[in-house]
Amino acid sequence: MTTLYCACCGRPFIRTSTRGPAPRYCSQDCRLQMAVRRRAWSARDGTGRGAFGRTPATADGRRDFASLI
């Protein structure tokens, strides 16, 4: 099979099946770790979005969609 390298920890791992897209991570732990990192990075990337990628509400409680354009 094909040897791949984990996008999280860099360890080599073997692709067990040639069907479907190639996996990026060697384990479920790495997949979860990258999901946590993605949420943390999106909170501090400067787009004004919160930790879950939502736009902050304006003073009257509605979402400001003009900031997305």
C-alpha positions as CSV (number, residue, x, y, z in Angstrom):
1,M,0.0,0.0,0.0
2,T,0.9,3.7,0.0
3,T,2.8,5.4,2.8
4,L,1.4,8.7,3.8
5,Y,2.3,11.3,6.5
6,C,-0.1,12.6,9.1
7,A,-0.9,16.3,8.7
8,C,-1.1,16.7,12.5
9,C,1.8,14.8,14.0
10,G,3.9,14.0,10.9
11,R,4.1,10.3,11.6
12,P,4.1,7.9,8.6
13,F,1.1,5.6,8.2
14,I,-0.1,3.1,5.7
15,R,-3.2,3.7,3.6
16,T,-5.2,0.6,4.0
17,S,-7.6,1.1,1.1
18,T,-7.2,2.7,-2.3
19,R,-10.9,3.5,-2.4
20,G,-12.0,7.1,-1.7
21,P,-9.9,10.1,-0.9
22,A,-6.6,9.7,0.9
23,P,-6.8,10.2,4.7
24,R,-4.9,13.2,6.2
25,Y,-4.5,11.9,9.7
26,C,-3.1,8.7,11.2
27,S,-5.7,8.3,14.0
28,Q,-8.9,9.5,15.4
29,D,-6.9,11.4,18.1
30,C,-5.2,13.4,15.4
31,R,-8.5,14.2,13.6
32,L,-9.9,15.5,16.9
33,Q,-6.8,17.5,17.7
34,M,-7.0,19.2,14.3
35,A,-10.7,20.0,14.8
36,V,-9.8,21.7,18.1
37,R,-7.0,23.6,16.4
38,R,-9.2,24.7,13.6
39,R,-11.7,26.2,16.0
40,A,-9.0,28.0,17.9
41,W,-7.4,29.4,14.8
42,S,-10.8,30.6,13.4
43,A,-11.4,32.5,16.6
44,R,-8.2,34.5,16.2
45,D,-7.8,34.9,12.5
46,G,-9.0,38.5,12.6
47,T,-12.2,38.1,10.5
48,G,-14.4,39.1,13.4
49,R,-16.0,35.8,13.7
50,G,-16.5,33.9,16.9
51,A,-15.1,30.6,17.9
52,F,-17.6,28.7,15.8
53,G,-17.3,30.8,12.6
54,R,-20.4,32.9,13.3
55,T,-20.6,36.6,12.8
56,P,-21.2,38.5,16.0
57,A,-24.6,40.0,16.6
58,T,-25.1,43.7,16.3
59,A,-26.6,45.8,19.2
60,D,-30.2,45.0,18.2
61,G,-29.5,41.3,18.1
62,R,-29.4,40.8,14.3
63,R,-26.4,39.5,12.4
64,D,-24.3,42.0,10.4
65,F,-23.9,40.3,7.0
66,A,-22.3,43.3,5.4
67,S,-19.0,42.4,7.2
68,L,-18.9,39.1,5.3
69,I,-18.7,40.8,1.9
